Amino acid sequence: MVHVDGVDDGVGYGVYGYSDRSYGVVGWSQSENGVRGISKDGYGMFAHSDNNYGMVGWSDKIYGVVCASKGYYGLYAFSTVGLAAYLSGDVKITGNLQKAGGSFKIDHPLDPANK
């Protein structure tokens, strides 16, 4: 059953949430998506912050964030001033790894502490 339903009346938003102190929009569900965004031509979901994280994904059981695409990249990240991605922890790649340039830093198998 739908509790909030929004339809764009020409202004540009189907549902709009705003807050000076806390969350602008919160979605919660015991069995389906808490918040779901779908778009035919634009972003399905868009997140922005001037002072903190643009978007956070968190899970107590499985994946915090899942990205997929039928057309191009499942995940695309960029930065104008810093790293496009910072990964803290082990990383597993199950397909090919491609890179445009630079170098790899790999421990020497006979002297990994010093080389």
Secondary structure, DSSP 8 states (H G I E B T S, - for coil): --S------SSS-SS----SSS-S-----SSS-SS----SSS-SS----SSS-S-----SSS-S-----SSS-S-----SSS-S----S-----S----SS-------TT-TTT-
